[in-house]
């Protein structure tokens, strides 16, 4: 059970303490019998600390030890963090207002008696202490109520901020927005609500972008740059495993795969470094890709194979494509570069000759700059073919 306490004569020493803490404070003399306490069990008003059973008796220690397990199975409900914000704020505020009204009425009665007494000198002298006491008591009780309200408001604001943080982490952004509005309206935390609203706006933009990139992944329009972007979004949230699970589920649905989305998956796997899944995606591309379509997808897949150390698979993919599309200078050039890098100089020269026949001077210029032709660069045949004197 939690107790609100107020040490009379000191407006600073007010706060909340659990039952065990309250007993310890009484034991150390920090709480006196004439100090005020309040809890749900004491009704709607403050009571003297001396009325709390066992607080100032020799049974205090035994009660403190027995409190966690009384054996009765019954407990008095206390305000918890799950209570609504408004209910936590209303109880101390209503108490303060009621007490202030009572003491204000006492002061008003004193003033009315004074006015009816006319010019009597003795009666005002008797009433003056009553007025002062009423005013002092009123100020003290109002201060207690204000302190209680401030503590309750602070606790409610902290509780709401914790819930909002949980919603952010769980992508429950609509719920987070409602809680931010509650923080702004009921706890009057305008600065905190503004900061959280700014973060919420950023999370909404990121969520929208992530959803768009996931659609692109499934539709096969995710290019290399956006594949890196999608991976970074998941990585920043620590959800790489979730994205990897999405990739694996797509690869399991092979009948629904097209060469476009298999290549999209391969690009994402390359960005994330998931080489096993990247190889599976490339095999899916290999089995679905058109041998008469554009050369660029085949060139990209061949480069991915090469980056994985599987140059022969990349070369085989290009040779099958060139069987049906022999006029692609870019495909011949890429095949020549792969063959040269893997040490097959004879096949490299034949493929380079076909590339130059189809591509002319542009292919010659590219060959002179391509580093993968280093193993055959000094040969007379290469120099003659690309125009090096």
N, C-alpha and C positions, 0 to 999 in steps of 0.2 A: 504494500500500500504506500502511496506517496502522500506526504504532508506538505502543505504550504505553511511557512512559519514567518513570524515577524517579531523581532526583538524590540520591545518598546523603548522609545527614546532615541533610537538610531535608525534613520530612514534608509540607510544603506544596507543594513543587515536584514535582508528579506530574501527569501528564495524557496526552493523546493528540495526536499530530501526524502529518500526512502525510509521506511520504518526503522530498519537497523541503524541507518546513519543518524536518524533523529535520536534514538536511544543513546548512541555513542556521544552525540553532542551534549545530551543532558548529563551523561556520566562525567564529561569533562567540564561541565559548568558553562558551556556555551549557550545553552537554553535554560532559562530560569522558570520556576513555576508560574510566575505572573506574565510570562510572555504569551503571545497569541499563536494558535495553530488552527489549521482548517484542513479537513479532508472530506471525502464523499460521505463518510460515516457520521460526521458531525452536523449534517444538515446544511442549511443555507447560511449559517453564521459562524463567526470566529468564536473559539472557546479558549479558556486558559489552558496552558500546557499542563498544569497540574491535574486536569481532568482526564488526561490520557492514561488509561489503566497501566500501572507498572512503570511509568516513565520516571518517577522519582521515588521508587520503592526498592527494597532489597531483592525483589523478584525480577528486577530488570534484566539481569544477565541470563536467567533461565528462560525468560520470554524471548530474548533475542535469539537464543540458540534454537528454541522450539518453533520460531516463526516460519522458517522455510517449509516445515512439515507438521502441521497442527493435528493431522489425523482426522479432522472433521470432514474434509472433502468440500468445505465451503469457503468461499472467498468473497470479499467485498469488491465489487467492480470499481476500477479506477480509470481515469481518463487515459487512454492509450494513444499511440501515434496513428492508429487507424481511424480514430474519431474524426469527424468532419472539422474543418477549420473553423467554421462559424460557431459550433457548439463549444469548442475550447475557448474561444474569445468571449462568448456571451456570459459564461458563469461568473468570472471575476469582475467583469464590467457591471453586471446587474447587482452583485454584492456591494461594490463600491458606491453605485448610485443609490441603493436603498439606505445604506448607512449614512451617506452624505445628506440624504433627504431627512432622516431622523434628527441628526444633529443640527441641521439647518432649521428644522421646526422648533427645536429647543431655543435656538438663538432668537427666532422670530417671536416666540412667546415672551422671552425676556424683554425684548424691545417693546412689545405691546403693553406689558405690565408697567414698564417705565413710563410710557406715554400716558397711561391712565392714572398713574400716581401723581401726575402734574408736577408741582414744585417740591414735593416731599424730598428731603435730603437723606433721610435714613434708608429709605427703600432703595434708591439708586445705588447706595454704597453696598447694600446686600446683594443687589443684582449684578454688579460689575464683575465679581469673580465668576458668577454663573455664565455670563456672556463670554468672558475670556476662555473659560474651560470648554464651552460649547464650540467656540471658534477653533481652539487648539485641537480638540478631538476631531472636529470635522476635517481640518487640514490633514491630520494624521491618517484618518481613514481614507480620505480621497487619495492621499499619497500611496497608501497600501494598495488600493484598487488600481491605481495607475501602474504601480510596479508589477502587480499580478498580470495586468493586461499586457504590459510590455514583454514580460517573460513568456507568456502564452503565445503572443504574436511572434516572438523570436523563435520559439520551438516549432510553431506551425510553419514558419517560413523555411526553417532548416529541413523539416520533414518533407515539404513540397519540393525543395530543391533536390533532395535525395531521390524522390520518386521521378522527377523529371530526368535526372541523370540515368536512371534505370531505363526509362522509356527511350532515351537517345541511344543507349547501347543495344536495345532490342528492336530498334527501328519502328517503335510505336509512336510515330511522329504526330498523328492526330491527337492521341491521348496527351502527349507532351504539350501540345498547343493549348489544350483545355486547362492543364495544370498551371501553365504560365499565366493564363488569364486569371485563374484563381489566386495565384501569388500576387498579381498586380492589384486585384480588386479587394481581396480580403485581408491581405497582410501588408498592404501599402508598401511593397518593396519594388518601387519603380525602377531603380537602378539595376537590381538583380534580374527583374523581368526583362529589361531592355537587353542585357547581355545574353540571356538565354534565348530571347527572340532572334537575336542576330545569329547565334549558333544554329538555331532551328532552321532559319532560312538557308544557311549554308548546307545543312544536312539534307534539306529538301531538294536543293539543286543537285547535290551529289547523287541522291537516290534516283532522281529523274534521269540523270545522265547514265547511271549504271543500268537502269531499266532499258534505256535506248540501246546501249552497247550489247546487252544480253540478247536483245531482239536481233541486232546485226549479226551476232555470233550464230544464232540459230538459222538465220536467213542466208548466211554465207557472204555477207557484205563487210565483215570485219577485216580491215586491212592491218598491216603490220603496226602502224602507229597507234591505231585505236585498240589493238590487242594489248599493247603495252599499257595504255591508259586504263583499260578494264582491269588488268592485273594489279596495277598500282592502287586503284580504288579499293579492291578487296584486301590487298596487303596492308594498307593503312588502317583498316578495321580489324586486322588479325583474322581474316576469314578466308585465307588461301585454300584451306581444306574444303570449304563450302564450294568455292569456284571449281576446285579439282573434281569434286563430286559431280558438279554439273557437266563437266567435260566427259567424265567417265560414263555418265548416263547417256550422253549423246552418242558416244562411241559404241555403246551396247545396242543402240537402236540402228543397226547397220542398214536395215531395209529402207529406213527413212532418210539415209544420208545421200547427199548429192556431192559432186566434186567441189561445188562452191563452199558448202558448209564444212566439208572435211578439210579443205584448205584453210578456212577460217579457224577451225579447231587447231590445226597444225601451227598456225601463226601464234595463237594464244599459248600453246604449249612451248613453243620456242621462246617466247617472251618470259614465261615462268620457269623455264628450265626443266620441264617435265618430259624428259627425253623418251621414256617408254611410251607414254601416250602420244607423243609427237610421231614416233615411228608407226604406231597403229593408224593415226590419222593420215599419214602419207600413203600407207598401203590402201586405205579407203579411197584416197584421191586417185591413186594409180588404177584402181579397179573401176572407177566411175568416170574418169576424165575422157573427154572426146578426143580422138586422135586426129580430128580434122578441124578442131576449133582454134582459137587464138593460141599463140606459142607462149605468151608470158606466164600463164599458170604453170606450164610444164617447166619453164626455166626456173621459176621460183621454187618449185618442188625439188628440182634437181640441185639447186643451191643448198636447200635445207638438208638433203641427203649428204651432200658434200660436207656441210658443217658438222654433221653427226659422225663423220668419218666413214661414210658409206658411199664413196664416189662411184663404185661400180653400179650400185642401184640407180643412182642419178643418171649415169651414162646409158644404162639399159632403158630407163624411162624415155630419154631423149631419142634414142635409136628407134624405138617403137613408134614414137610420134613422127619422126622424119620419114618412116616407111610410108606413111599416109600423107604427109605434108612436106615434101622434099624441097620446097621453095623457100623455106624459112631460113634466112641468113643468120638470124639471132640464135636459132636452135643449133645450127651447124657450128657456129662460133663457140657456144657454150660447151658443146660436146667436145670440140677440139681442145678447149682449155682444161676440161676435166681429164681427158685422155693424156694430155701433156703432164699435168700435175701428178697423175698416178703412174707415170713412167712409160706409157705406151706411145712412143714417139711416132711410130709408123702410122697408127690410127689417128693420131693427133694431126699429122700433116695432111692426111686425106680429108679429114673433116674441115680443116682450115682452108684447104683449097676450095671445097664446096661453099664455104661461107663467103670467100672472096668472089667466087663466080656469081653468087646471088647478091652480095652486098657491095662489091666494087671497092672504091677508094676508102669509103667509110670503114669497111671491115679491115682493110690494111692498116689504117691509122689506129684503130682499136687494138689490133694485134701487136703493134709496136709498143703499146703502153701496158698491155696485160701482163701482170707479174707471173701468172701461172704458166706462161710460155718460156720461163727462164731455162728449163732443161733443154729446149731445142733452139733457143735464141741464137746461139753461136754457130749453128749449122748453116752450110751454104744454101741448102734447099729453103730453109726458113727465110734467110735474108733475101734470096731471090724472089720468093713468093710475095713478101710484104714490101719489097722495094728498098731494102737497106743496102747501101753501097759499102 
